[in-house]
Amino acid sequence: MHFKKRDFFGRMTGMKRILQDFIYRDEARVLKKMELIAKEGAEKLHFLLDFDRTLTPSDNRSGHDATTWGILESHLPEDGIEEIKKLYEKYRPLEIQNKMTAQQATEWWEGSLEVCKNSGTKWSDIAKDVDTKMPIRPYAREFFSVCEKRGIPAIIISAGIRDIIELWFQKFDIRPAGLLSTNLFFDENGLISGWEKDSLVHTLNKNEVAHKELGGMRKSRPNIILMGDSLDDASMASGEDNVLRIIIDDPRKGEVRNGSFYDSVFQKFDLAIKGESLEPLMRIFDLFNKTAR
């Protein structure tokens, strides 16, 4: 009995040590999830990650918001920017009110892609921006390296642009286990000519349930550590007891987050990482060391 108590308190101490650089409210809930993940082991776990503002900082060195869509839209002429704005003003209120249908989400995303296609956006210009305007969060590269060494799959689901994300991964020599995002087509002159319809990922299908290709992963590795930067990212995976949800709390320049925002955060997420670095995430791997179990 004494040995069992010692083991229990040893595990609790180890897990609380992991949490020291996170922000959280419900410690009991967090520890329960962490204990399950640690007990069932790395072979039953996979990571599920957003891309824009999760693996990239909220602002780049020049203070601009460099997302995959932001890069595409930065090459639009004034009339193209105006069309994108109209689409945003039409569909964004529906999204905020939780009234947007999957069909409307598809219309929004495909409408925006059609604007980029008709505006003659060049792949060479996109690639240059990825190289110069899309930095990486501190410790993101180290995170993927440890995942690869430990055999823990890291899956990316993004409502951004797959081609841009893949180029970013190549730049930083990162190899995720999987990437689900909209795939563009380019013509012989390097201009956007269309997109793969079946690859379209928008806010309403940005989750594992909507993508059958991830069904096998969830079956063989039922435990998930999910990470994103927005409240909606909490729904990338279903489940409660076996899904540890982490949000990146890194507001954009000029953005103010008040107490009600954090009330909403901790209704949906278990942990928050404050600031730009993903170093606290690296501590999660200590769950699989003897001191944390």
Order of alpha helices (4+ residues) and beta strands (2+ residues): alpha-alpha-beta-alpha-alpha-alpha-alpha-alpha-beta-alpha-beta-beta-beta-alpha-beta-beta-alpha-beta-alpha
